[in-house]
Amino acid sequence: MPGVDVAIIGSGGAGLSAAIEARHRGASVLVLEAADAVGGSTALSGGVLMAAGTSLQRAAGVEDSATAFYDRYLALNRWSVEPALARALCEGAAEALEWLIELGVQFELIPANSAEATPRSHMADGAGARIARVLELEARRLGARILTGSRVTAIEPTGSGWSLSHGAADARLEARTLVVASGGIGASRELLDKYYPDAAVHGDRTWSVSAPTCVGDGLLLGTELGAAITGENQGLALITPCFDRNFEVVPPAWLVLVNREGRRYVDEKMPYSMLTETTQAQTGGTGFAILDEASRLAWSPTDLTHQDVVSMDWNRDSLAANARDGKLIVADSVRELGERAEVDVAALEQTLAEYNAACAAGRDSRFFKDPAWMRPVSTPPFYAAEVRPCLVALTCCGLRIDADARVLDTCGAPIPGLFAAGETTGGVLRQYGGSGNSISNAVVFGRRAGRGAATSSGA
Ligand SMILES: Cc1cc2nc3c(=O)[nH]c(=O)nc-3n(C[C@H](O)[C@H](O)[C@H](O)COP(=O)(O)OP(=O)(O)OC[C@H]3O[C@@H](n4cnc5c(N)ncnc54)[C@H](O)[C@@H]3O)c2cc1C
């Protein structure tokens, strides 16, 4: 039976980072990838990486530190992540970014947003595809082997390591140590039902943008080996009107979001993860996006939203088509709109009257939305779309690890020779209000896992 020092399950950001570090320590490395292509969700991603104390921040005159990042990270996640993991993430992210820059990825610092007063999100030129490609080239250059079309289906301990079954022909492989880097559970309906019910509750409307091979194999295989899991019901499910399966990170800020009680519940320009959380907290876990005819006509399919992207859902053509199809509620008066949407009518009328007055005054004294994105809702017909946090971009439930990326059993003890990193793990990520923590997580812990696995393999 063929054997290697380190076997790695998954060729996303975490698996490839692990492969590079393990090769640097002289271990023989085989990466097994279920899909026919390398890269996983990392390659599909926007390529935004969050880090503090970076060369790009310094060049832009931004003062920042891992400590400030850590404090903010814990506060925004309400101390519900594992502090040791969060600290490792915040301390390691800048180094991970500089490492990617050295390998050939170029980044741009994204300006601050309302959840992140200090700019910490760095966007890769060429997005996630570029990050994955650069990592793949480096891993191959160093001599790591990558086998695509090789889904790992079983793992057994051998006493001196692990025996893996992989690929359609159930080939066997022996490895001294193992890194599980198989991504999240987004593409498994069954696992979403079980481990991310807040997203799955929307039934057929719930869908995931992750790589289709991210079906939670790491979580299932790991638990069979005695690993603990953590991060249940955590993830990022973006809000969407469910018109079509359009991947839009955030709706345009000129919409007015109200709950079933007819009241606004958020500054519509909030970062996406905050829109998810505040919407989930409303009655029924949904909100209603309200607009009028003047706003519909004002937005063409090529206009940019406040996130500098065009909106596939919220432009005049798409809105007209969805109104015709009955997916967007239309009414000649606010009263009728409230009745059709089953939103409290009197409260909705009051809310929109107040909102229109705020638009005229140029000041949102309730939520302090940027006046540049405030448009009155006064020209009939009026429109309402129910928005649901059901577009799964990221899942945060997975194997429990320590700061050295060692997988922990249900008693909290490391399972010898078993490492994990990235979206297949839990405890590091929750609903941070910024952007880019998941790729940081994959690279920071992928590198740690690769180093640890190489060392424990005795290579
Ligand atoms: C569209 C999109 C945009 C995103 N944008 C951002 C962003 O800008 N910033 C950010 O921080 N996060 C973003 N995310 C999330 C982020 O990309 C991922 O959480 C992160 O890249 C996960 O990296 P990973 O290495 O853990 O997993 P992945 O990159 O998903 O890699 C896991 C790999 O494991 C493989 N695999 C699964 N099961 C098996 C098996 N049994 N055997 C062998 N191989 C297996 C999969 O095929 C996959 O290739 C985005 C996600 C998506 C989908």
The ligand as an ORCA input file, in Angstrom:
! r2SCAN-3c Opt
* xyz 0 1
  C     -18.594     32.673     -3.193
  C     -17.823     32.764     -1.907
  C     -17.198     33.976     -1.570
  C     -16.430     34.036     -0.392
  N     -15.708     35.170     -0.147
  C     -14.903     35.200      0.943
  C     -14.006     36.267      1.157
  O     -13.878     37.154      0.323
  N     -13.270     36.266      2.308
  C     -13.345     35.250      3.220
  O     -12.653     35.304      4.238
  N     -14.146     34.203      3.013
  C     -14.890     34.127      1.896
  N     -15.648     33.029      1.669
  C     -15.487     31.865      2.555
  C     -14.101     31.258      2.299
  O     -13.788     31.289      0.927
  C     -14.007     29.826      2.791
  O     -14.560     29.701      4.070
  C     -12.548     29.383      2.862
  O     -11.883     29.686      1.656
  C     -12.495     27.898      3.159
  O     -11.207     27.402      2.911
  P     -10.924     25.865      3.206
  O      -9.576     25.594      2.690
  O     -11.228     25.571      4.609
  O     -12.017     25.087      2.348
  P     -12.224     25.030      0.781
  O     -11.520     26.127      0.083
  O     -13.672     24.902      0.542
  O     -11.490     23.680      0.378
  C     -11.976     22.450      0.825
  C     -11.685     21.418     -0.239
  O     -11.881     20.121      0.308
  C     -12.426     19.303     -0.709
  N     -13.074     18.149     -0.098
  C     -14.247     18.095      0.575
  N     -14.486     16.845      1.012
  C     -13.446     16.076      0.601
  C     -13.127     14.700      0.728
  N     -13.909     13.841      1.398
  N     -11.985     14.231      0.163
  C     -11.159     15.078     -0.525
  N     -11.427     16.406     -0.680
  C     -12.548     16.908     -0.105
  C     -13.367     20.209     -1.433
  O     -13.646     19.721     -2.727
  C     -12.586     21.521     -1.452
  O     -11.811     21.641     -2.615
  C     -16.377     32.925      0.485
  C     -17.028     31.730      0.148
  C     -17.716     31.649     -1.055
  C     -18.345     30.334     -1.417
*
